[in-house]
Amino acid sequence: MSLNQKRSAPMRFVLSVFTLSGLVLTAQAQVTPAAATSNALSLKEVFDAAWQRQPEAQAFQKRRDAVQAQAKAASMRSPEPPSLEISQRSDGMTGNKGAREIELGITVPIWLPGQRTASADLAQAESSLLERKLLATKLRLASAVRDAWWGWLRARVDAEMASEQLANAQGLAADVAKRTLAGDLAKSDQHQAEGAVAAAQAHAAQAQAASAAAFAQVMALTGRSARADLTVNAAGEPTPGPNLGLSPGQTPSSWPSAGHPLLAELEDRITVAERTAQLIGTQKRSNPELTVATSRERGAFGERYGQTVLVGIRVPLGAGPGHDAHLANAQAEAIEVQTQRVLEKARIQADQQGAAARLAAVRTQLDAVQRRARLANETRGFFDKSFRLGQTDLPTRLRIEAEAAEATRQAARSQIELASAMSAWRQSLGLLPE
């Protein structure tokens, strides 16, 4: 390997990493043509595949059907379906004088005062809760997907950098071996160079194992197996737009949180609990029943049948202690969720502040580590030349190589860290992967 090749190889790798990850710095990252194909893997694709495997996604339609059926029941004229009553009386077993009676009637439950309206309000609240609960569940899944995705990309960059470091160590060791045979360097120098190769091999193997394990976690979320032609779209998520009312001058405490999916879910849970309590409050007794019946009867053989009509109402006098227990439980649920919402709002605001501070810090860090990587690789070139001229000893050359490799690794990882910080900020704002 020539001197120019050795000096330019690390910088070419850094530039390639910067080029690949440069999409992260774009305010509105767009999916590349390669990512649009079926063999491309992106954060949004992983999230969509993971969501389709969730129990909540598969059961959502049935839950929606149940809520719609409950709303339909609240619009009916009766809280329960009417019942048909048919009875027959005869003295055939006692005297058989021909006494007969046939009765046919319908019993219809009647809404209690305010019960129908309260039932309709509860059905509407539960329908809204179902939709918001689904979105909140998606957001919780998004947190796990984002952690796995960016964890894998970090491990992937580490593995690539470890492989590059191994190649550099092997090239240096080959150069030292030639110079040792020529008598320019001592045998101990060759041992140090070969020891650096062994250390780089161990580090590369460890990094590759960590990358494979992290990738397995990502694929486990999707339920798919890795493909040989799989490509990766490493573009970061876009910056939250004006639809959130965010501007660079806003402080964390002024960021909107009322529309956050987790808070919206809790608000609907509060509404459901309150309307459940209202419904129970109207059910202080069981539903009255209206009965309309007709009967035909005769007293003995030879008599003509007579027909009568019966109209009656059944009014329960009370529901008992069970009603009080149900009402108290509903009221307790409302109080509990209200308290939980206060705590959740404080947690979300703290997460938003932390995510914004991390994003700002990573942006500052990115400039510093890129400048350090450039200087470290230029220094590596200087010391490589002086080492070849015999002006620098091998331990110094190995130290400079290690410093340059670490600076290059940090520069590559800083791109992933910026994308991860943006993703974490979007998570704190309640936005799904894009």
C-alpha positions as a Markdown table, in Angstrom:
| # | Residue | x | y | z |
|---|---|---|---|---|
| 1 | Met | 0.0 | 0.0 | 0.0 |
| 2 | Ser | 1.5 | 3.4 | -1.0 |
| 3 | Leu | 1.7 | 6.4 | 1.3 |
| 4 | Asn | -1.0 | 8.3 | -0.6 |
| 5 | Gln | -3.3 | 5.3 | -0.5 |
| 6 | Lys | -2.9 | 4.9 | 3.2 |
| 7 | Arg | -3.5 | 8.6 | 3.8 |
| 8 | Ser | -6.5 | 8.9 | 1.6 |
| 9 | Ala | -8.3 | 5.7 | 2.6 |
| 10 | Pro | -9.6 | 6.8 | 6.0 |
| 11 | Met | -10.7 | 10.2 | 4.7 |
| 12 | Arg | -12.5 | 8.5 | 1.8 |
| 13 | Phe | -14.4 | 6.4 | 4.3 |
| 14 | Val | -15.2 | 9.4 | 6.5 |
| 15 | Leu | -16.5 | 11.3 | 3.5 |
| 16 | Ser | -18.6 | 8.4 | 2.4 |
| 17 | Val | -20.1 | 8.2 | 5.8 |
| 18 | Phe | -20.8 | 11.9 | 5.8 |
| 19 | Thr | -22.3 | 11.7 | 2.4 |
| 20 | Leu | -24.6 | 8.8 | 3.4 |
| 21 | Ser | -25.6 | 10.5 | 6.6 |
| 22 | Gly | -25.8 | 14.0 | 5.2 |
| 23 | Leu | -29.5 | 13.4 | 4.6 |
| 24 | Val | -29.9 | 13.6 | 8.4 |
| 25 | Leu | -29.1 | 17.3 | 8.4 |
| 26 | Thr | -31.8 | 18.0 | 5.9 |
| 27 | Ala | -34.9 | 19.7 | 7.4 |
| 28 | Gln | -37.3 | 17.6 | 5.4 |
| 29 | Ala | -35.6 | 14.3 | 4.7 |
| 30 | Gln | -37.0 | 12.6 | 1.6 |
| 31 | Val | -36.9 | 8.9 | 0.9 |
| 32 | Thr | -34.3 | 8.0 | -1.8 |
| 33 | Pro | -35.3 | 5.9 | -4.8 |
| 34 | Ala | -33.4 | 2.9 | -3.4 |
| 35 | Ala | -35.5 | 3.2 | -0.2 |
| 36 | Ala | -38.7 | 3.2 | -2.2 |
| 37 | Thr | -38.0 | -0.3 | -3.4 |
| 38 | Ser | -39.2 | -3.4 | -1.6 |
| 39 | Asn | -35.8 | -4.4 | -0.5 |
| 40 | Ala | -35.0 | -1.1 | 1.2 |
| 41 | Leu | -35.3 | -0.9 | 5.0 |
| 42 | Ser | -36.2 | 2.4 | 6.7 |
| 43 | Leu | -37.4 | 3.5 | 10.1 |
| 44 | Lys | -40.9 | 4.0 | 8.9 |
| 45 | Glu | -41.0 | 0.7 | 7.1 |
| 46 | Val | -39.9 | -1.1 | 10.3 |
| 47 | Phe | -42.5 | 0.8 | 12.3 |
| 48 | Asp | -45.3 | -0.1 | 9.9 |
| 49 | Ala | -44.3 | -3.7 | 9.8 |
| 50 | Ala | -44.1 | -3.9 | 13.6 |
| 51 | Trp | -47.5 | -2.2 | 14.0 |
| 52 | Gln | -49.2 | -4.8 | 11.8 |
| 53 | Arg | -48.0 | -7.5 | 14.1 |
| 54 | Gln | -49.4 | -5.8 | 17.3 |
| 55 | Pro | -52.5 | -7.3 | 18.9 |
| 56 | Glu | -54.1 | -3.9 | 19.1 |
| 57 | Ala | -53.9 | -3.5 | 15.4 |
| 58 | Gln | -55.4 | -6.9 | 14.6 |
| 59 | Ala | -58.3 | -6.4 | 17.1 |
| 60 | Phe | -59.0 | -2.8 | 16.3 |
| 61 | Gln | -61.8 | -3.5 | 13.8 |
| 62 | Lys | -63.7 | -5.7 | 16.2 |
| 63 | Arg | -63.4 | -3.2 | 19.0 |
| 64 | Arg | -64.7 | -0.5 | 16.6 |
| 65 | Asp | -67.7 | -2.8 | 15.8 |
| 66 | Ala | -68.4 | -3.2 | 19.5 |
| 67 | Val | -68.4 | 0.6 | 20.0 |
| 68 | Gln | -70.7 | 1.1 | 17.0 |
| 69 | Ala | -73.1 | -1.6 | 18.3 |
| 70 | Gln | -73.2 | 0.2 | 21.7 |
| 71 | Ala | -74.0 | 3.5 | 20.0 |
| 72 | Lys | -76.7 | 1.8 | 18.1 |
| 73 | Ala | -78.2 | 0.3 | 21.3 |
| 74 | Ala | -78.3 | 3.8 | 22.8 |
| 75 | Ser | -80.4 | 5.0 | 19.9 |
| 76 | Met | -83.0 | 2.3 | 20.3 |
| 77 | Arg | -86.5 | 3.0 | 21.8 |
| 78 | Ser | -85.9 | 0.5 | 24.5 |
| 79 | Pro | -82.8 | -0.3 | 26.6 |
| 80 | Glu | -83.3 | -4.0 | 26.0 |
| 81 | Pro | -85.2 | -6.0 | 23.3 |
| 82 | Pro | -88.9 | -6.8 | 24.1 |
| 83 | Ser | -89.8 | -10.2 | 25.3 |
| 84 | Leu | -92.7 | -12.4 | 24.2 |
| 85 | Glu | -94.8 | -14.2 | 26.9 |
| 86 | Ile | -97.1 | -17.1 | 26.0 |
| 87 | Ser | -99.0 | -19.1 | 28.7 |
| 88 | Gln | -101.9 | -21.6 | 28.8 |
| 89 | Arg | -104.0 | -22.8 | 31.7 |
| 90 | Ser | -106.3 | -25.9 | 31.7 |
| 91 | Asp | -108.1 | -28.0 | 34.3 |
| 92 | Gly | -107.3 | -31.2 | 32.4 |
| 93 | Met | -105.2 | -32.6 | 35.2 |
| 94 | Thr | -107.6 | -31.6 | 38.0 |
| 95 | Gly | -111.3 | -32.1 | 36.9 |
| 96 | Asn | -111.3 | -31.7 | 33.2 |
| 97 | Lys | -114.5 | -29.6 | 33.1 |
| 98 | Gly | -113.2 | -27.8 | 30.0 |
| 99 | Ala | -111.7 | -24.7 | 31.6 |
| 100 | Arg | -109.2 | -23.2 | 29.3 |
| 101 | Glu | -107.1 | -20.0 | 29.1 |
| 102 | Ile | -104.6 | -18.8 | 26.6 |
| 103 | Glu | -102.5 | -15.6 | 27.2 |
| 104 | Leu | -100.2 | -13.9 | 24.8 |
| 105 | Gly | -98.3 | -10.8 | 25.8 |
| 106 | Ile | -95.2 | -8.6 | 25.0 |
| 107 | Thr | -93.0 | -7.0 | 27.7 |
| 108 | Val | -91.0 | -3.9 | 26.8 |
| 109 | Pro | -88.3 | -2.4 | 29.1 |
| 110 | Ile | -88.5 | 1.4 | 29.5 |
| 111 | Trp | -85.6 | 3.9 | 29.6 |
| 112 | Leu | -85.1 | 5.5 | 33.0 |
| 113 | Pro | -85.1 | 9.3 | 33.0 |
| 114 | Gly | -81.8 | 10.5 | 31.5 |
| 115 | Gln | -80.5 | 7.0 | 30.9 |
| 116 | Arg | -80.9 | 7.1 | 27.1 |
| 117 | Thr | -79.0 | 10.4 | 26.8 |
| 118 | Ala | -76.3 | 9.2 | 29.2 |
| 119 | Ser | -75.9 | 6.0 | 27.3 |
| 120 | Ala | -75.5 | 7.8 | 24.0 |
| 121 | Asp | -72.9 | 10.2 | 25.5 |
| 122 | Leu | -70.9 | 7.3 | 26.9 |
| 123 | Ala | -70.9 | 5.5 | 23.6 |
| 124 | Gln | -69.6 | 8.6 | 21.9 |
| 125 | Ala | -66.9 | 9.0 | 24.5 |
| 126 | Glu | -65.8 | 5.4 | 24.1 |
| 127 | Ser | -65.7 | 5.8 | 20.4 |
| 128 | Ser | -63.3 | 8.7 | 20.7 |
| 129 | Leu | -61.3 | 6.9 | 23.3 |
| 130 | Leu | -60.8 | 3.9 | 21.0 |
| 131 | Glu | -59.3 | 6.1 | 18.3 |
| 132 | Arg | -57.0 | 8.0 | 20.7 |
| 133 | Lys | -56.0 | 4.8 | 22.5 |
| 134 | Leu | -54.9 | 3.4 | 19.2 |
| 135 | Leu | -52.7 | 6.4 | 18.5 |
| 136 | Ala | -51.2 | 6.3 | 21.9 |
| 137 | Thr | -50.4 | 2.6 | 21.5 |
| 138 | Lys | -48.7 | 3.4 | 18.2 |
| 139 | Leu | -46.6 | 6.1 | 19.9 |
| 140 | Arg | -45.5 | 3.6 | 22.6 |
| 141 | Leu | -44.5 | 1.2 | 19.9 |
| 142 | Ala | -42.7 | 3.9 | 18.0 |
| 143 | Ser | -40.5 | 4.5 | 21.1 |
| 144 | Ala | -39.3 | 0.9 | 21.1 |
| 145 | Val | -38.8 | 0.9 | 17.3 |
| 146 | Arg | -36.8 | 4.1 | 17.3 |
| 147 | Asp | -34.6 | 2.8 | 20.1 |
| 148 | Ala | -33.9 | -0.4 | 18.2 |
| 149 | Trp | -33.4 | 1.3 | 14.9 |
| 150 | Trp | -30.9 | 3.9 | 16.0 |
| 151 | Gly | -29.1 | 1.4 | 18.3 |
| 152 | Trp | -28.6 | -0.8 | 15.3 |
| 153 | Leu | -27.3 | 2.0 | 13.1 |
| 154 | Arg | -24.8 | 3.0 | 15.8 |
| 155 | Ala | -23.6 | -0.6 | 16.0 |
| 156 | Arg | -23.5 | -0.8 | 12.2 |
| 157 | Val | -21.2 | 2.3 | 12.0 |
| 158 | Asp | -19.0 | 0.9 | 14.8 |
| 159 | Ala | -18.6 | -2.4 | 12.9 |
| 160 | Glu | -17.7 | -0.5 | 9.6 |
| 161 | Met | -15.2 | 1.6 | 11.4 |
| 162 | Ala | -13.7 | -1.4 | 13.2 |
| 163 | Ser | -13.3 | -3.1 | 9.8 |
| 164 | Glu | -11.6 | 0.0 | 8.4 |
| 165 | Gln | -9.3 | 0.2 | 11.5 |
| 166 | Leu | -8.4 | -3.5 | 11.0 |
| 167 | Ala | -7.5 | -2.8 | 7.3 |
| 168 | Asn | -5.3 | 0.1 | 8.3 |
| 169 | Ala | -3.5 | -2.0 | 11.0 |
| 170 | Gln | -2.9 | -4.8 | 8.6 |
| 171 | Gly | -1.4 | -2.4 | 6.1 |
| 172 | Leu | 0.8 | -0.9 | 8.7 |
| 173 | Ala | 1.9 | -4.3 | 9.9 |
| 174 | Ala | 2.8 | -5.4 | 6.4 |
| 175 | Asp | 4.9 | -2.3 | 5.9 |
| 176 | Val | 6.7 | -2.9 | 9.3 |
| 177 | Ala | 7.4 | -6.5 | 8.3 |
| 178 | Lys | 9.1 | -5.4 | 5.1 |
| 179 | Arg | 11.2 | -2.9 | 6.9 |
| 180 | Thr | 12.1 | -5.4 | 9.6 |
| 181 | Leu | 13.4 | -7.8 | 7.0 |
| 182 | Ala | 15.4 | -5.0 | 5.4 |
| 183 | Gly | 17.0 | -4.2 | 8.8 |
| 184 | Asp | 15.4 | -0.8 | 9.2 |
| 185 | Leu | 13.2 | -1.8 | 12.2 |
| 186 | Ala | 13.7 | -4.1 | 15.1 |
| 187 | Lys | 11.9 | -7.4 | 15.7 |
| 188 | Ser | 10.1 | -5.8 | 18.6 |
| 189 | Asp | 8.5 | -3.2 | 16.3 |
| 190 | Gln | 7.1 | -6.0 | 14.2 |
| 191 | His | 5.7 | -7.6 | 17.3 |
| 192 | Gln | 4.0 | -4.4 | 18.3 |
| 193 | Ala | 2.5 | -4.0 | 14.8 |
| 194 | Glu | 1.2 | -7.6 | 14.8 |
| 195 | Gly | -0.2 | -7.0 | 18.3 |
| 196 | Ala | -2.1 | -4.0 | 17.0 |
| 197 | Val | -3.5 | -6.2 | 14.2 |
| 198 | Ala | -4.7 | -8.8 | 16.7 |
| 199 | Ala | -6.3 | -6.1 | 18.9 |
| 200 | Ala | -8.0 | -4.7 | 15.8 |
| 201 | Gln | -9.3 | -8.2 | 14.8 |
| 202 | Ala | -10.8 | -8.7 | 18.2 |
| 203 | His | -12.4 | -5.3 | 18.2 |
| 204 | Ala | -13.8 | -5.9 | 14.7 |
| 205 | Ala | -15.2 | -9.3 | 15.7 |
| 206 | Gln | -16.9 | -7.8 | 18.8 |
| 207 | Ala | -18.3 | -4.9 | 16.7 |
| 208 | Gln | -19.7 | -7.2 | 14.1 |
| 209 | Ala | -21.3 | -9.4 | 16.7 |
| 210 | Ala | -22.9 | -6.3 | 18.3 |
| 211 | Ser | -24.2 | -5.1 | 15.0 |
| 212 | Ala | -25.6 | -8.5 | 14.2 |
| 213 | Ala | -27.4 | -8.7 | 17.5 |
| 214 | Ala | -28.8 | -5.2 | 17.1 |
| 215 | Phe | -30.0 | -6.0 | 13.6 |
| 216 | Ala | -31.7 | -9.2 | 14.9 |
| 217 | Gln | -33.7 | -7.0 | 17.3 |
| 218 | Val | -34.8 | -4.8 | 14.5 |
| 219 | Met | -35.9 | -7.7 | 12.3 |
| 220 | Ala | -37.7 | -9.3 | 15.3 |
| 221 | Leu | -39.9 | -6.2 | 15.4 |
| 222 | Thr | -40.9 | -6.7 | 11.8 |
| 223 | Gly | -41.3 | -10.5 | 12.0 |
| 224 | Arg | -39.3 | -10.8 | 8.8 |
| 225 | Ser | -36.0 | -12.5 | 7.9 |
| 226 | Ala | -33.0 | -10.6 | 6.6 |
| 227 | Arg | -32.6 | -10.5 | 2.8 |
| 228 | Ala | -29.3 | -10.7 | 1.0 |
| 229 | Asp | -30.1 | -7.7 | -1.2 |
| 230 | Leu | -31.3 | -5.6 | 1.7 |
| 231 | Thr | -30.4 | -1.9 | 1.6 |
| 232 | Val | -30.7 | 0.6 | 4.3 |
| 233 | Asn | -32.2 | 4.1 | 4.2 |
| 234 | Ala | -30.3 | 5.9 | 7.0 |
| 235 | Ala | -32.0 | 9.2 | 6.4 |
| 236 | Gly | -33.2 | 10.9 | 9.6 |
| 237 | Glu | -36.7 | 12.1 | 10.4 |
| 238 | Pro | -37.8 | 15.6 | 9.3 |
| 239 | Thr | -37.9 | 18.5 | 11.7 |
| 240 | Pro | -41.4 | 19.1 | 13.1 |
| 241 | Gly | -43.1 | 21.6 | 10.9 |
| 242 | Pro | -45.3 | 24.7 | 11.5 |
| 243 | Asn | -48.3 | 22.4 | 12.0 |
| 244 | Leu | -47.2 | 22.0 | 15.6 |
| 245 | Gly | -46.8 | 25.8 | 16.1 |
| 246 | Leu | -43.1 | 25.4 | 16.8 |
| 247 | Ser | -40.6 | 28.1 | 16.0 |
| 248 | Pro | -36.9 | 28.5 | 16.9 |
| 249 | Gly | -37.7 | 31.1 | 19.5 |
| 250 | Gln | -40.0 | 29.0 | 21.5 |
| 251 | Thr | -39.1 | 27.8 | 25.0 |
| 252 | Pro | -39.7 | 24.2 | 26.0 |
| 253 | Ser | -42.4 | 25.2 | 28.4 |
| 254 | Ser | -44.4 | 26.8 | 25.6 |
| 255 | Trp | -44.4 | 23.8 | 23.4 |
| 256 | Pro | -47.9 | 22.4 | 22.8 |
| 257 | Ser | -48.8 | 19.3 | 24.8 |
| 258 | Ala | -52.6 | 19.3 | 24.9 |
| 259 | Gly | -52.7 | 17.4 | 21.6 |
| 260 | His | -50.1 | 14.8 | 22.7 |
| 261 | Pro | -51.5 | 11.3 | 22.0 |
| 262 | Leu | -50.8 | 10.1 | 25.5 |
| 263 | Leu | -52.5 | 13.1 | 27.1 |
| 264 | Ala | -55.4 | 12.8 | 24.7 |
| 265 | Glu | -55.9 | 9.2 | 25.7 |
| 266 | Leu | -56.0 | 10.2 | 29.3 |
| 267 | Glu | -58.5 | 13.0 | 28.6 |
| 268 | Asp | -60.8 | 10.6 | 26.9 |
| 269 | Arg | -60.4 | 8.1 | 29.7 |
| 270 | Ile | -61.5 | 10.9 | 32.1 |
| 271 | Thr | -64.5 | 11.6 | 29.9 |
| 272 | Val | -65.5 | 7.9 | 29.8 |
| 273 | Ala | -65.2 | 7.6 | 33.6 |
| 274 | Glu | -67.3 | 10.7 | 34.2 |
| 275 | Arg | -70.0 | 9.7 | 31.7 |
| 276 | Thr | -70.0 | 6.2 | 33.2 |
| 277 | Ala | -70.7 | 7.7 | 36.5 |
| 278 | Gln | -73.5 | 9.8 | 35.0 |
| 279 | Leu | -75.0 | 6.7 | 33.5 |
| 280 | Ile | -74.8 | 4.8 | 36.7 |
| 281 | Gly | -76.4 | 7.8 | 38.5 |
| 282 | Thr | -79.5 | 7.4 | 36.3 |
| 283 | Gln | -79.7 | 3.7 | 37.0 |
| 284 | Lys | -80.9 | 4.0 | 40.7 |
| 285 | Arg | -83.3 | 1.1 | 40.0 |
| 286 | Ser | -83.7 | -1.5 | 37.3 |
| 287 | Asn | -85.6 | -0.5 | 34.2 |
| 288 | Pro | -89.4 | -0.5 | 34.4 |
| 289 | Glu | -91.3 | -2.9 | 32.1 |
| 290 | Leu | -94.5 | -2.2 | 30.2 |
| 291 | Thr | -96.6 | -5.3 | 29.5 |
| 292 | Val | -99.4 | -5.6 | 27.0 |
| 293 | Ala | -101.2 | -8.9 | 26.8 |
| 294 | Thr | -104.4 | -10.5 | 25.6 |
| 295 | Ser | -106.1 | -13.7 | 26.8 |
| 296 | Arg | -108.9 | -16.0 | 25.6 |
| 297 | Glu | -110.7 | -18.1 | 28.3 |
| 298 | Arg | -113.8 | -20.2 | 29.1 |
| 299 | Gly | -115.0 | -21.7 | 32.3 |
| 300 | Ala | -116.3 | -25.2 | 31.1 |
| 301 | Phe | -117.2 | -27.2 | 28.1 |
| 302 | Gly | -119.9 | -25.6 | 25.9 |
| 303 | Glu | -119.2 | -22.0 | 27.1 |
| 304 | Arg | -118.1 | -19.4 | 24.6 |
| 305 | Tyr | -114.5 | -18.1 | 24.8 |
| 306 | Gly | -114.2 | -14.6 | 26.2 |
| 307 | Gln | -111.3 | -12.3 | 25.4 |
| 308 | Thr | -109.6 | -9.7 | 27.7 |
| 309 | Val | -106.7 | -7.2 | 27.3 |
| 310 | Leu | -104.1 | -6.6 | 30.0 |
| 311 | Val | -101.9 | -3.5 | 30.2 |
| 312 | Gly | -99.5 | -3.4 | 33.1 |
| 313 | Ile | -96.2 | -1.8 | 34.3 |
| 314 | Arg | -93.5 | -3.2 | 36.5 |
| 315 | Val | -91.5 | -0.6 | 38.5 |
| 316 | Pro | -88.6 | -1.8 | 40.6 |
| 317 | Leu | -88.3 | 0.1 | 43.9 |
| 318 | Gly | -84.5 | 0.3 | 44.1 |
| 319 | Ala | -81.1 | -1.0 | 43.0 |
| 320 | Gly | -79.6 | -1.7 | 46.4 |
| 321 | Pro | -76.0 | -1.3 | 47.6 |
| 322 | Gly | -74.7 | -2.7 | 44.3 |
| 323 | His | -75.6 | 0.6 | 42.6 |
| 324 | Asp | -73.6 | 2.6 | 45.2 |
| 325 | Ala | -70.6 | 0.4 | 44.6 |
| 326 | His | -70.6 | 0.8 | 40.9 |
| 327 | Leu | -71.0 | 4.6 | 41.2 |
| 328 | Ala | -68.2 | 4.9 | 43.7 |
| 329 | Asn | -65.9 | 2.8 | 41.4 |
| 330 | Ala | -66.6 | 5.0 | 38.4 |
| 331 | Gln | -66.0 | 8.2 | 40.4 |
| 332 | Ala | -62.7 | 6.7 | 41.8 |
| 333 | Glu | -61.6 | 5.9 | 38.2 |
| 334 | Ala | -62.2 | 9.5 | 37.1 |
| 335 | Ile | -60.2 | 10.9 | 40.0 |
| 336 | Glu | -57.4 | 8.4 | 39.4 |
| 337 | Val | -57.1 | 9.2 | 35.7 |
| 338 | Gln | -57.2 | 13.0 | 36.4 |
| 339 | Thr | -54.3 | 12.6 | 38.8 |
| 340 | Gln | -52.4 | 10.4 | 36.3 |
| 341 | Arg | -52.9 | 13.1 | 33.6 |
| 342 | Val | -51.3 | 15.7 | 35.7 |
| 343 | Leu | -48.2 | 13.5 | 36.3 |
| 344 | Glu | -48.1 | 12.5 | 32.6 |
| 345 | Lys | -48.2 | 16.1 | 31.4 |
| 346 | Ala | -45.3 | 16.9 | 33.7 |
| 347 | Arg | -43.3 | 13.9 | 32.4 |
| 348 | Ile | -44.0 | 14.8 | 28.8 |
| 349 | Gln | -42.8 | 18.4 | 29.3 |
| 350 | Ala | -39.7 | 17.2 | 31.0 |
| 351 | Asp | -39.0 | 14.8 | 28.1 |
| 352 | Gln | -39.5 | 17.6 | 25.6 |
| 353 | Gln | -37.0 | 19.8 | 27.4 |
| 354 | Gly | -34.5 | 17.0 | 27.7 |
| 355 | Ala | -34.9 | 16.0 | 24.0 |
| 356 | Ala | -34.5 | 19.6 | 22.9 |
| 357 | Ala | -31.4 | 20.1 | 25.0 |
| 358 | Arg | -29.9 | 16.9 | 23.6 |
| 359 | Leu | -30.6 | 17.9 | 20.0 |
| 360 | Ala | -28.9 | 21.3 | 20.5 |
| 361 | Ala | -25.9 | 19.6 | 22.2 |
| 362 | Val | -25.5 | 17.0 | 19.4 |
| 363 | Arg | -25.6 | 19.7 | 16.8 |
| 364 | Thr | -22.8 | 21.5 | 18.5 |
| 365 | Gln | -20.9 | 18.3 | 19.1 |
| 366 | Leu | -21.2 | 17.4 | 15.4 |
| 367 | Asp | -19.2 | 20.4 | 14.3 |
| 368 | Ala | -16.5 | 19.7 | 16.9 |
| 369 | Val | -16.1 | 16.0 | 16.1 |
| 370 | Gln | -16.0 | 16.6 | 12.3 |
| 371 | Arg | -13.3 | 19.2 | 12.8 |
| 372 | Arg | -11.4 | 16.8 | 15.1 |
| 373 | Ala | -11.6 | 14.0 | 12.6 |
| 374 | Arg | -10.3 | 16.1 | 9.8 |
| 375 | Leu | -7.3 | 17.3 | 11.9 |
| 376 | Ala | -6.6 | 13.8 | 13.2 |
| 377 | Asn | -6.5 | 12.3 | 9.7 |
| 378 | Glu | -4.3 | 15.0 | 8.5 |
| 379 | Thr | -2.0 | 14.4 | 11.5 |
| 380 | Arg | -2.0 | 10.7 | 10.7 |
| 381 | Gly | -0.7 | 11.5 | 7.2 |
| 382 | Phe | 2.1 | 13.7 | 8.6 |
| 383 | Phe | 3.2 | 11.0 | 11.1 |
| 384 | Asp | 2.9 | 8.3 | 8.5 |
| 385 | Lys | 5.3 | 10.1 | 6.2 |
| 386 | Ser | 7.8 | 10.9 | 9.1 |
| 387 | Phe | 7.6 | 7.2 | 10.2 |
| 388 | Arg | 8.5 | 6.1 | 6.7 |
| 389 | Leu | 11.5 | 8.5 | 6.8 |
| 390 | Gly | 12.6 | 7.1 | 10.1 |
| 391 | Gln | 11.8 | 10.3 | 12.0 |
| 392 | Thr | 9.1 | 8.8 | 14.2 |
| 393 | Asp | 9.1 | 5.6 | 16.2 |
| 394 | Leu | 6.5 | 2.9 | 15.9 |
| 395 | Pro | 4.8 | 3.5 | 19.3 |
| 396 | Thr | 4.1 | 7.1 | 18.4 |
| 397 | Arg | 2.8 | 6.0 | 14.9 |
| 398 | Leu | 0.5 | 3.5 | 16.6 |
| 399 | Arg | -0.8 | 6.1 | 19.0 |
| 400 | Ile | -1.5 | 8.5 | 16.2 |
| 401 | Glu | -3.3 | 5.8 | 14.3 |
| 402 | Ala | -5.5 | 4.9 | 17.3 |
| 403 | Glu | -6.4 | 8.6 | 17.9 |
| 404 | Ala | -7.3 | 9.1 | 14.2 |
| 405 | Ala | -9.4 | 6.0 | 14.2 |
| 406 | Glu | -11.3 | 7.1 | 17.3 |
| 407 | Ala | -11.8 | 10.5 | 15.9 |
| 408 | Thr | -13.2 | 9.1 | 12.7 |
| 409 | Arg | -15.5 | 6.7 | 14.6 |
| 410 | Gln | -16.9 | 9.6 | 16.6 |
| 411 | Ala | -17.4 | 11.7 | 13.5 |
| 412 | Ala | -19.4 | 8.8 | 11.9 |
| 413 | Arg | -21.4 | 8.2 | 15.0 |
| 414 | Ser | -22.2 | 11.8 | 15.5 |
| 415 | Gln | -24.3 | 11.7 | 12.3 |
| 416 | Ile | -26.4 | 8.8 | 13.8 |
| 417 | Glu | -26.6 | 10.6 | 17.1 |
| 418 | Leu | -28.0 | 13.7 | 15.4 |
| 419 | Ala | -30.7 | 11.6 | 13.7 |
| 420 | Ser | -31.4 | 9.8 | 16.9 |
| 421 | Ala | -31.7 | 13.1 | 18.8 |
| 422 | Met | -34.2 | 14.4 | 16.2 |
| 423 | Ser | -36.1 | 11.2 | 16.5 |
| 424 | Ala | -36.2 | 11.4 | 20.3 |
| 425 | Trp | -37.5 | 15.0 | 20.0 |
| 426 | Arg | -40.3 | 13.9 | 17.7 |
| 427 | Gln | -41.1 | 11.1 | 20.1 |
| 428 | Ser | -41.5 | 13.6 | 23.0 |
| 429 | Leu | -43.8 | 15.7 | 20.8 |
| 430 | Gly | -46.0 | 12.7 | 20.1 |
| 431 | Leu | -45.1 | 12.3 | 16.4 |
| 432 | Leu | -44.9 | 8.9 | 14.7 |
| 433 | Pro | -41.9 | 7.9 | 12.5 |
| 434 | Glu | -41.8 | 9.3 | 9.0 |
